[in-house]
Amino acid sequence: MDPVLEQIQLAHDIGADRIELYTGPFAWAFEKDPANGQKEFDKHCAAAELATSLGLGINAGHDLNLQNMQLFKHLPGLQEVSIGHALTVDALLMGFEKTIEAYLSVCR
């Protein structure tokens, strides 16, 4: 879902127990200019803070990769990221073991 506070509240109100924040616009902004990516990330942080205060679990995903995912290790309450496409492409280029090591190092 988009990092829109009203949508987070509605997800809680209808009984959701977890949300996934859509990170596509963040990834696109980050690719063009990391400063703009930071602005988009700040929106995700506000959404995550609200979700956490409501007791919702938080996932994030779409177009996250080794370059832009570093910010998301700081997202409040983050439980899981969806990185399947990027991980697959990186594994084809670097090999599976090196790719896993690279992603783990970004997340630590």
N, CA, C and O atoms as a Tinker XYZ file with bonds, in Angstrom:
   432  protein
     1  N      0.838000   -1.171000    0.000000    73     2
     2  CA     0.000000    0.000000    0.000000    64     1     3
     3  C      0.881000    1.232000    0.000000    63     2     4     5
     4  O      2.034000    1.169000    0.426000    81     3
     5  N      0.370000    2.319000   -0.458000    73     3     6
     6  CA     1.103000    3.580000   -0.438000    64     5     7
     7  C      1.291000    4.054000    0.997000    63     6     8     9
     8  O      0.476000    3.741000    1.865000    81     7
     9  N      2.350000    4.802000    1.252000    73     7    10
    10  CA     2.596000    5.295000    2.611000    64     9    11
    11  C      1.725000    6.510000    2.943000    63    10    12    13
    12  O      2.231000    7.596000    3.225000    81    11
    13  N      0.429000    6.305000    2.904000    73    11    14
    14  CA    -0.549000    7.351000    3.159000    64    13    15
    15  C     -1.188000    7.047000    4.515000    63    14    16    17
    16  O     -1.777000    5.983000    4.706000    81    15
    17  N     -1.071000    7.970000    5.433000    73    15    18
    18  CA    -1.501000    7.716000    6.805000    64    17    19
    19  C     -2.962000    7.302000    6.910000    63    18    20    21
    20  O     -3.298000    6.424000    7.704000    81    19
    21  N     -3.825000    7.915000    6.130000    73    19    22
    22  CA    -5.246000    7.561000    6.180000    64    21    23
    23  C     -5.453000    6.110000    5.738000    63    22    24    25
    24  O     -6.310000    5.416000    6.284000    81    23
    25  N     -4.674000    5.647000    4.752000    73    23    26
    26  CA    -4.793000    4.262000    4.293000    64    25    27
    27  C     -4.301000    3.283000    5.355000    63    26    28    29
    28  O     -4.863000    2.199000    5.515000    81    27
    29  N     -3.262000    3.663000    6.071000    73    27    30
    30  CA    -2.748000    2.817000    7.148000    64    29    31
    31  C     -3.834000    2.660000    8.221000    63    30    32    33
    32  O     -4.089000    1.555000    8.701000    81    31
    33  N     -4.454000    3.755000    8.580000    73    31    34
    34  CA    -5.521000    3.718000    9.576000    64    33    35
    35  C     -6.675000    2.843000    9.093000    63    34    36    37
    36  O     -7.224000    2.058000    9.867000    81    35
    37  N     -7.044000    2.970000    7.829000    73    35    38
    38  CA    -8.135000    2.154000    7.284000    64    37    39
    39  C     -7.783000    0.668000    7.293000    63    38    40    41
    40  O     -8.638000   -0.172000    7.574000    81    39
    41  N     -6.530000    0.342000    6.986000    73    39    42
    42  CA    -6.107000   -1.062000    7.028000    64    41    43
    43  C     -6.302000   -1.629000    8.429000    63    42    44    45
    44  O     -6.780000   -2.750000    8.600000    81    43
    45  N     -5.929000   -0.847000    9.411000    73    43    46
    46  CA    -6.132000   -1.261000   10.802000    64    45    47
    47  C     -7.620000   -1.400000   11.110000    63    46    48    49
    48  O     -8.044000   -2.380000   11.722000    81    47
    49  N     -8.404000   -0.424000   10.686000    73    47    50
    50  CA    -9.831000   -0.401000   11.002000    64    49    51
    51  C    -10.585000   -1.594000   10.418000    63    50    52    53
    52  O    -11.578000   -2.036000   10.994000    81    51
    53  N    -10.126000   -2.118000    9.281000    73    51    54
    54  CA   -10.824000   -3.269000    8.684000    64    53    55
    55  C    -10.265000   -4.600000    9.181000    63    54    56    57
    56  O    -10.704000   -5.662000    8.739000    81    55
    57  N     -9.296000   -4.545000   10.101000    73    55    58
    58  CA    -8.827000   -5.766000   10.739000    64    57    59
    59  C     -7.535000   -6.356000   10.207000    63    58    60    61
    60  O     -7.191000   -7.486000   10.554000    81    59
    61  N     -6.813000   -5.626000    9.377000    73    59    62
    62  CA    -5.523000   -6.136000    8.892000    64    61    63
    63  C     -4.562000   -6.287000   10.072000    63    62    64    65
    64  O     -4.626000   -5.531000   11.042000    81    63
    65  N     -3.690000   -7.255000    9.972000    73    63    66
    66  CA    -2.680000   -7.396000   11.019000    64    65    67
    67  C     -1.273000   -7.072000   10.508000    63    66    68    69
    68  O     -0.327000   -6.972000   11.288000    81    67
    69  N     -1.151000   -6.911000    9.197000    73    67    70
    70  CA     0.133000   -6.567000    8.594000    64    69    71
    71  C     -0.131000   -5.827000    7.287000    63    70    72    73
    72  O     -1.137000   -6.053000    6.615000    81    71
    73  N      0.792000   -4.945000    6.948000    73    71    74
    74  CA     0.704000   -4.223000    5.675000    64    73    75
    75  C      2.027000   -4.378000    4.931000    63    74    76    77
    76  O      3.058000   -4.686000    5.529000    81    75
    77  N      1.980000   -4.162000    3.624000    73    75    78
    78  CA     3.216000   -4.055000    2.850000    64    77    79
    79  C      3.222000   -2.686000    2.199000    63    78    80    81
    80  O      2.336000   -2.347000    1.414000    81    79
    81  N      4.232000   -1.911000    2.538000    73    79    82
    82  CA     4.383000   -0.587000    1.955000    64    81    83
    83  C      4.961000   -0.717000    0.553000    63    82    84    85
    84  O      5.974000   -1.386000    0.352000    81    83
    85  N      4.324000   -0.085000   -0.399000    73    83    86
    86  CA     4.743000   -0.094000   -1.794000    64    85    87
    87  C      5.906000    0.875000   -1.962000    63    86    88    89
    88  O      5.755000    2.075000   -1.735000    81    87
    89  N      7.068000    0.357000   -2.358000    73    87    90
    90  CA     8.284000    1.172000   -2.419000    64    89    91
    91  C      8.677000    1.586000   -3.833000    63    90    92    93
    92  O      9.756000    2.145000   -4.031000    81    91
    93  N      7.829000    1.326000   -4.810000    73    91    94
    94  CA     8.148000    1.700000   -6.187000    64    93    95
    95  C      8.496000    3.172000   -6.353000    63    94    96    97
    96  O      9.562000    3.478000   -6.887000    81    95
    97  N      7.641000    4.100000   -5.916000    73    95    98
    98  CA     7.970000    5.521000   -6.069000    64    97    99
    99  C      9.265000    5.911000   -5.346000    63    98   100   101
   100  O     10.021000    6.751000   -5.834000    81    99
   101  N      9.515000    5.305000   -4.194000    73    99   102
   102  CA    10.783000    5.544000   -3.509000    64   101   103
   103  C     11.955000    5.120000   -4.392000    63   102   104   105
   104  O     12.902000    5.885000   -4.580000    81   103
   105  N     11.892000    3.910000   -4.930000    73   103   106
   106  CA    12.993000    3.384000   -5.744000    64   105   107
   107  C     13.235000    4.256000   -6.970000    63   106   108   109
   108  O     14.381000    4.527000   -7.328000    81   107
   109  N     12.168000    4.687000   -7.604000    73   107   110
   110  CA    12.327000    5.530000   -8.793000    64   109   111
   111  C     12.927000    6.883000   -8.425000    63   110   112   113
   112  O     13.802000    7.388000   -9.129000    81   111
   113  N     12.467000    7.463000   -7.339000    73   111   114
   114  CA    13.015000    8.751000   -6.889000    64   113   115
   115  C     14.479000    8.598000   -6.493000    63   114   116   117
   116  O     15.300000    9.454000   -6.822000    81   115
   117  N     14.811000    7.528000   -5.798000    73   115   118
   118  CA    16.183000    7.294000   -5.352000    64   117   119
   119  C     17.122000    7.136000   -6.534000    63   118   120   121
   120  O     18.253000    7.622000   -6.510000    81   119
   121  N     16.645000    6.451000   -7.575000    73   119   122
   122  CA    17.469000    6.238000   -8.764000    64   121   123
   123  C     17.787000    7.558000   -9.459000    63   122   124   125
   124  O     18.903000    7.757000   -9.939000    81   123
   125  N     16.809000    8.457000   -9.512000    73   123   126
   126  CA    17.029000    9.761000  -10.156000    64   125   127
   127  C     17.877000   10.679000   -9.303000    63   126   128   129
   128  O     18.754000   11.375000   -9.813000    81   127
   129  N     17.615000   10.682000   -7.982000    73   127   130
   130  CA    18.325000   11.571000   -7.060000    64   129   131
   131  C     18.143000   11.040000   -5.639000    63   130   132   133
   132  O     17.032000   11.074000   -5.110000    81   131
   133  N     19.215000   10.548000   -5.012000    73   131   134
   134  CA    19.080000   10.004000   -3.660000    64   133   135
   135  C     18.427000   10.960000   -2.657000    63   134   136   137
   136  O     17.775000   10.505000   -1.717000    81   135
   137  N     18.588000   12.271000   -2.838000    73   135   138
   138  CA    17.929000   13.220000   -1.927000    64   137   139
   139  C     16.411000   13.124000   -2.060000    63   138   140   141
   140  O     15.695000   13.189000   -1.060000    81   139
   141  N     15.922000   12.970000   -3.274000    73   139   142
   142  CA    14.479000   12.781000   -3.467000    64   141   143
   143  C     14.041000   11.431000   -2.915000    63   142   144   145
   144  O     12.932000   11.295000   -2.400000    81   143
   145  N     14.910000   10.440000   -3.024000    73   143   146
   146  CA    14.627000    9.147000   -2.435000    64   145   147
   147  C     14.471000    9.255000   -0.929000    63   146   148   149
   148  O     13.618000    8.595000   -0.336000    81   147
   149  N     15.296000   10.090000   -0.316000    73   147   150
   150  CA    15.197000   10.293000    1.135000    64   149   151
   151  C     13.842000   10.895000    1.506000    63   150   152   153
   152  O     13.245000   10.518000    2.515000    81   151
   153  N     13.363000   11.825000    0.694000    73   151   154
   154  CA    12.050000   12.423000    0.955000    64   153   155
   155  C     10.949000   11.362000    0.894000    63   154   156   157
   156  O     10.045000   11.350000    1.728000    81   155
   157  N     11.032000   10.480000   -0.091000    73   155   158
   158  CA    10.054000    9.396000   -0.193000    64   157   159
   159  C     10.196000    8.432000    0.985000    63   158   160   161
   160  O      9.200000    7.952000    1.525000    81   159
   161  N     11.433000    8.154000    1.379000    73   159   162
   162  CA    11.667000    7.265000    2.520000    64   161   163
   163  C     11.058000    7.858000    3.786000    63   162   164   165
   164  O     10.504000    7.126000    4.606000    81   163
   165  N     11.154000    9.163000    3.953000    73   163   166
   166  CA    10.568000    9.816000    5.128000    64   165   167
   167  C      9.062000    9.570000    5.206000    63   166   168   169
   168  O      8.518000    9.417000    6.300000    81   167
   169  N      8.388000    9.532000    4.063000    73   167   170
   170  CA     6.953000    9.221000    4.036000    64   169   171
   171  C      6.713000    7.793000    4.534000    63   170   172   173
   172  O      5.764000    7.529000    5.271000    81   171
   173  N      7.590000    6.884000    4.115000    73   171   174
   174  CA     7.474000    5.499000    4.566000    64   173   175
   175  C      7.699000    5.389000    6.068000    63   174   176   177
   176  O      7.041000    4.596000    6.742000    81   175
   177  N      8.623000    6.181000    6.591000    73   175   178
   178  CA     8.881000    6.160000    8.037000    64   177   179
   179  C      7.657000    6.623000    8.818000    63   178   180   181
   180  O      7.297000    6.018000    9.828000    81   179
   181  N      7.018000    7.688000    8.354000    73   179   182
   182  CA     5.814000    8.177000    9.030000    64   181   183
   183  C      4.715000    7.120000    8.985000    63   182   184   185
   184  O      4.019000    6.901000    9.977000    81   183
   185  N      4.562000    6.470000    7.844000    73   183   186
   186  CA     3.555000    5.418000    7.718000    64   185   187
   187  C      3.896000    4.237000    8.632000    63   186   188   189
   188  O      3.011000    3.670000    9.272000    81   187
   189  N      5.165000    3.872000    8.692000    73   187   190
   190  CA     5.584000    2.751000    9.537000    64   189   191
   191  C      5.397000    3.065000   11.013000    63   190   192   193
   192  O      5.007000    2.197000   11.794000    81   191
   193  N      5.671000    4.290000   11.390000    73   191   194
   194  CA     5.472000    4.679000   12.791000    64   193   195
   195  C      4.003000    4.578000   13.186000    63   194   196   197
   196  O      3.677000    4.094000   14.270000    81   195
   197  N      3.120000    5.036000   12.304000    73   195   198
   198  CA     1.689000    4.912000   12.588000    64   197   199
   199  C      1.290000    3.447000   12.640000    63   198   200   201
   200  O      0.594000    3.026000   13.564000    81   199
   201  N      1.720000    2.673000   11.663000    73   199   202
   202  CA     1.357000    1.258000   11.621000    64   201   203
   203  C      1.823000    0.540000   12.886000    63   202   204   205
   204  O      1.084000   -0.257000   13.464000    81   203
   205  N      3.039000    0.826000   13.306000    73   203   206
   206  CA     3.565000    0.201000   14.515000    64   205   207
   207  C      2.740000    0.592000   15.731000    63   206   208   209
   208  O      2.454000   -0.241000   16.591000    81   207
   209  N      2.356000    1.867000   15.800000    73   207   210
   210  CA     1.558000    2.316000   16.943000    64   209   211
   211  C      0.185000    1.656000   16.973000    63   210   212   213
   212  O     -0.435000    1.553000   18.032000    81   211
   213  N     -0.289000    1.210000   15.817000    73   211   214
   214  CA    -1.585000    0.536000   15.715000    64   213   215
   215  C     -1.458000   -0.984000   15.873000    63   214   216   217
   216  O     -2.456000   -1.704000   15.843000    81   215
   217  N     -0.232000   -1.457000   16.040000    73   215   218
   218  CA    -0.008000   -2.887000   16.200000    64   217   219
   219  C      0.070000   -3.666000   14.906000    63   218   220   221
   220  O     -0.033000   -4.893000   14.917000    81   219
   221  N      0.253000   -2.973000   13.778000    73   219   222
   222  CA     0.353000   -3.649000   12.486000    64   221   223
   223  C      1.793000   -4.074000   12.216000    63   222   224   225
   224  O      2.730000   -3.336000   12.521000    81   223
   225  N      1.967000   -5.263000   11.644000    73   223   226
   226  CA     3.268000   -5.681000   11.143000    64   225   227
   227  C      3.570000   -4.947000    9.849000    63   226   228   229
   228  O      2.653000   -4.499000    9.161000    81   227
   229  N      4.851000   -4.817000    9.509000    73   227   230
   230  CA     5.237000   -4.027000    8.345000    64   229   231
   231  C      6.181000   -4.806000    7.439000    63   230   232   233
   232  O      7.223000   -5.304000    7.866000    81   231
   233  N      5.784000   -4.893000    6.178000    73   231   234
   234  CA     6.636000   -5.381000    5.100000    64   233   235
   235  C      6.826000   -4.218000    4.139000    63   234   236   237
   236  O      6.073000   -3.244000    4.167000    81   235
   237  N      7.827000   -4.327000    3.300000    73   235   238
   238  CA     8.048000   -3.304000    2.268000    64   237   239
   239  C      8.552000   -3.990000    1.015000    63   238   240   241
   240  O      9.279000   -4.981000    1.089000    81   239
   241  N      8.168000   -3.465000   -0.127000    73   239   242
   242  CA     8.677000   -4.062000   -1.336000    64   241   243
   243  C      8.220000   -3.421000   -2.614000    63   242   244   245
   244  O      7.132000   -2.851000   -2.701000    81   243
   245  N      9.055000   -3.526000   -3.582000    73   243   246
   246  CA     8.907000   -3.209000   -4.992000    64   245   247
   247  C     10.117000   -2.389000   -5.420000    63   246   248   249
   248  O     10.316000   -1.262000   -4.966000    81   247
   249  N     10.896000   -2.961000   -6.276000    73   247   250
   250  CA    12.095000   -2.314000   -6.845000    64   249   251
   251  C     13.186000   -2.015000   -5.820000    63   250   252   253
   252  O     14.041000   -1.164000   -6.064000    81   251
   253  N     13.170000   -2.695000   -4.689000    73   251   254
   254  CA    14.280000   -2.547000   -3.741000    64   253   255
   255  C     15.458000   -3.364000   -4.247000    63   254   256   257
   256  O     15.286000   -4.455000   -4.789000    81   255
   257  N     16.666000   -2.818000   -4.060000    73   255   258
   258  CA    17.875000   -3.495000   -4.533000    64   257   259
   259  C     19.053000   -3.124000   -3.628000    63   258   260   261
   260  O     18.880000   -2.438000   -2.621000    81   259
   261  N     20.233000   -3.577000   -3.993000    73   259   262
   262  CA    21.419000   -3.325000   -3.171000    64   261   263
   263  C     21.719000   -1.839000   -3.010000    63   262   264   265
   264  O     22.252000   -1.428000   -1.979000    81   263
   265  N     21.390000   -1.037000   -4.001000    73   263   266
   266  CA    21.699000    0.386000   -3.941000    64   265   267
   267  C     20.732000    1.168000   -3.063000    63   266   268   269
   268  O     21.149000    2.062000   -2.327000    81   267
   269  N     19.462000    0.843000   -3.133000    73   267   270
   270  CA    18.479000    1.687000   -2.432000    64   269   271
   271  C     17.949000    1.089000   -1.134000    63   270   272   273
   272  O     17.310000    1.789000   -0.348000    81   271
   273  N     18.204000   -0.188000   -0.901000    73   271   274
   274  CA    17.622000   -0.859000    0.258000    64   273   275
   275  C     18.286000   -0.460000    1.576000    63   274   276   277
   276  O     17.736000   -0.708000    2.649000    81   275
   277  N     19.452000    0.149000    1.498000    73   275   278
   278  CA    20.169000    0.497000    2.726000    64   277   279
   279  C     19.340000    1.365000    3.655000    63   278   280   281
   280  O     19.431000    1.217000    4.874000    81   279
   281  N     18.545000    2.255000    3.119000    73   279   282
   282  CA    17.698000    3.093000    3.963000    64   281   283
   283  C     16.655000    2.265000    4.716000    63   282   284   285
   284  O     16.314000    2.576000    5.858000    81   283
   285  N     16.159000    1.226000    4.082000    73   283   286
   286  CA    15.034000    0.494000    4.664000    64   285   287
   287  C     15.398000   -0.322000    5.896000    63   286   288   289
   288  O     14.508000   -0.749000    6.631000    81   287
   289  N     16.680000   -0.547000    6.136000    73   287   290
   290  CA    17.023000   -1.230000    7.388000    64   289   291
   291  C     16.726000   -0.334000    8.591000    63   290   292   293
   292  O     16.727000   -0.799000    9.731000    81   291
   293  N     16.474000    0.949000    8.334000    73   291   294
   294  CA    16.144000    1.904000    9.396000    64   293   295
   295  C     14.639000    2.170000    9.514000    63   294   296   297
   296  O     14.218000    2.992000   10.327000    81   295
   297  N     13.828000    1.479000    8.706000    73   295   298
   298  CA    12.379000    1.699000    8.753000    64   297   299
   299  C     11.819000    1.121000   10.046000    63   298   300   301
   300  O     12.021000   -0.059000   10.330000    81   299
   301  N     11.122000    1.930000   10.830000    73   299   302
   302  CA    10.577000    1.447000   12.114000    64   301   303
   303  C      9.666000    0.237000   11.924000    63   302   304   305
   304  O      8.742000    0.266000   11.111000    81   303
   305  N      9.934000   -0.820000   12.679000    73   303   306
   306  CA     9.062000   -1.980000   12.693000    64   305   307
   307  C      9.147000   -2.906000   11.492000    63   306   308   309
   308  O      8.353000   -3.841000   11.387000    81   307
   309  N     10.074000   -2.677000   10.594000    73   307   310
   310  CA    10.145000   -3.496000    9.379000    64   309   311
   311  C     10.415000   -4.956000    9.719000    63   310   312   313
   312  O     11.347000   -5.272000   10.459000    81   311
   313  N      9.595000   -5.835000    9.172000    73   311   314
   314  CA     9.735000   -7.265000    9.419000    64   313   315
   315  C     10.242000   -8.029000    8.204000    63   314   316   317
   316  O     10.894000   -9.064000    8.344000    81   315
   317  N      9.943000   -7.522000    7.016000    73   315   318
   318  CA    10.289000   -8.278000    5.813000    64   317   319
   319  C     10.356000   -7.343000    4.617000    63   318   320   321
   320  O      9.584000   -6.388000    4.529000    81   319
   321  N     11.276000   -7.613000    3.694000    73   319   322
   322  CA    11.323000   -6.883000    2.430000    64   321   323
   323  C     11.161000   -7.868000    1.279000    63   322   324   325
   324  O     11.607000   -9.012000    1.361000    81   323
   325  N     10.529000   -7.419000    0.222000    73   323   326
   326  CA    10.363000   -8.224000   -0.983000    64   325   327
   327  C     11.438000   -7.798000   -1.974000    63   326   328   329
   328  O     11.385000   -6.707000   -2.542000    81   327
   329  N     12.409000   -8.675000   -2.167000    73   327   330
   330  CA    13.544000   -8.336000   -3.032000    64   329   331
   331  C     13.782000   -9.404000   -4.095000    63   330   332   333
   332  O     14.880000   -9.498000   -4.642000    81   331
   333  N     12.779000  -10.196000   -4.387000    73   331   334
   334  CA    12.950000  -11.334000   -5.282000    64   333   335
   335  C     13.524000  -11.013000   -6.641000    63   334   336   337
   336  O     14.450000  -11.688000   -7.088000    81   335
   337  N     13.000000   -9.998000   -7.315000    73   335   338
   338  CA    13.484000   -9.692000   -8.661000    64   337   339
   339  C     14.925000   -9.222000   -8.639000    63   338   340   341
   340  O     15.746000   -9.704000   -9.419000    81   339
   341  N     15.240000   -8.298000   -7.764000    73   339   342
   342  CA    16.609000   -7.778000   -7.689000    64   341   343
   343  C     17.581000   -8.875000   -7.280000    63   342   344   345
   344  O     18.677000   -8.980000   -7.830000    81   343
   345  N     17.179000   -9.678000   -6.326000    73   343   346
   346  CA    18.043000  -10.760000   -5.867000    64   345   347
   347  C     18.338000  -11.737000   -7.008000    63   346   348   349
   348  O     19.473000  -12.186000   -7.164000    81   347
   349  N     17.330000  -12.061000   -7.792000    73   347   350
   350  CA    17.513000  -12.980000   -8.911000    64   349   351
   351  C     18.472000  -12.405000   -9.945000    63   350   352   353
   352  O     19.378000  -13.101000  -10.403000    81   351
   353  N     18.284000  -11.161000  -10.313000    73   351   354
   354  CA    19.169000  -10.523000  -11.292000    64   353   355
   355  C     20.596000  -10.449000  -10.760000    63   354   356   357
   356  O     21.547000  -10.763000  -11.477000    81   355
   357  N     20.745000  -10.036000   -9.511000    73   355   358
   358  CA    22.078000   -9.956000   -8.919000    64   357   359
   359  C     22.732000  -11.331000   -8.849000    63   358   360   361
   360  O     23.938000  -11.452000   -9.068000    81   359
   361  N     21.957000  -12.363000   -8.547000    73   359   362
   362  CA    22.508000  -13.716000   -8.484000    64   361   363
   363  C     23.003000  -14.179000   -9.852000    63   362   364   365
   364  O     24.004000  -14.890000   -9.939000    81   363
   365  N     22.315000  -13.787000  -10.910000    73   363   366
   366  CA    22.774000  -14.129000  -12.257000    64   365   367
   367  C     24.093000  -13.437000  -12.583000    63   366   368   369
   368  O     24.938000  -13.990000  -13.287000    81   367
   369  N     24.259000  -12.222000  -12.064000    73   367   370
   370  CA    25.476000  -11.455000  -12.345000    64   369   371
   371  C     26.636000  -11.807000  -11.418000    63   370   372   373
   372  O     27.782000  -11.887000  -11.862000    81   371
   373  N     26.349000  -12.016000  -10.138000    73   371   374
   374  CA    27.407000  -12.185000   -9.141000    64   373   375
   375  C     27.515000  -13.605000   -8.589000    63   374   376   377
   376  O     28.488000  -13.932000   -7.909000    81   375
   377  N     26.536000  -14.440000   -8.871000    73   375   378
   378  CA    26.472000  -15.752000   -8.249000    64   377   379
   379  C     25.614000  -15.663000   -6.994000    63   378   380   381
   380  O     25.539000  -14.617000   -6.350000    81   379
   381  N     24.970000  -16.777000   -6.655000    73   379   382
   382  CA    24.012000  -16.774000   -5.559000    64   381   383
   383  C     24.668000  -16.481000   -4.217000    63   382   384   385
   384  O     24.158000  -15.669000   -3.446000    81   383
   385  N     25.789000  -17.130000   -3.930000    73   383   386
   386  CA    26.422000  -16.965000   -2.624000    64   385   387
   387  C     26.886000  -15.525000   -2.389000    63   386   388   389
   388  O     26.666000  -14.975000   -1.310000    81   387
   389  N     27.523000  -14.914000   -3.384000    73   387   390
   390  CA    27.978000  -13.526000   -3.235000    64   389   391
   391  C     26.799000  -12.564000   -3.116000    63   390   392   393
   392  O     26.865000  -11.569000   -2.394000    81   391
   393  N     25.732000  -12.873000   -3.828000    73   391   394
   394  CA    24.537000  -12.026000   -3.754000    64   393   395
   395  C     23.928000  -12.065000   -2.362000    63   394   396   397
   396  O     23.595000  -11.022000   -1.800000    81   395
   397  N     23.783000  -13.244000   -1.808000    73   395   398
   398  CA    23.228000  -13.363000   -0.456000    64   397   399
   399  C     24.113000  -12.617000    0.537000    63   398   400   401
   400  O     23.607000  -11.891000    1.393000    81   399
   401  N     25.425000  -12.789000    0.431000    73   399   402
   402  CA    26.349000  -12.068000    1.305000    64   401   403
   403  C     26.178000  -10.557000    1.168000    63   402   404   405
   404  O     26.184000   -9.835000    2.165000    81   403
   405  N     26.023000  -10.082000   -0.070000    73   403   406
   406  CA    25.862000   -8.645000   -0.313000    64   405   407
   407  C     24.585000   -8.114000    0.324000    63   406   408   409
   408  O     24.601000   -7.060000    0.960000    81   407
   409  N     23.476000   -8.838000    0.158000    73   407   410
   410  CA    22.206000   -8.390000    0.738000    64   409   411
   411  C     22.248000   -8.428000    2.263000    63   410   412   413
   412  O     21.729000   -7.529000    2.924000    81   411
   413  N     22.863000   -9.464000    2.815000    73   411   414
   414  CA    22.976000   -9.531000    4.264000    64   413   415
   415  C     23.822000   -8.390000    4.810000    63   414   416   417
   416  O     23.523000   -7.855000    5.877000    81   415
   417  N     24.870000   -8.013000    4.094000    73   415   418
   418  CA    25.718000   -6.920000    4.566000    64   417   419
   419  C     24.990000   -5.583000    4.516000    63   418   420   421
   420  O     25.229000   -4.713000    5.352000    81   419
   421  N     24.113000   -5.420000    3.553000    73   419   422
   422  CA    23.310000   -4.189000    3.476000    64   421   423
   423  C     22.342000   -4.104000    4.646000    63   422   424   425
   424  O     22.071000   -3.019000    5.159000    81   423
   425  N     21.825000   -5.244000    5.061000    73   423   426
   426  CA    20.793000   -5.280000    6.096000    64   425   427
   427  C     21.334000   -5.242000    7.525000    63   426   428   429
   428  O     20.564000   -5.073000    8.470000    81   427
   429  N     22.608000   -5.393000    7.688000    73   427   430
   430  CA    23.168000   -5.412000    9.042000    64   429   431
   431  C     23.475000   -4.029000    9.529000    63   430   432
   432  O     23.953000   -3.862000   10.651000    81   431
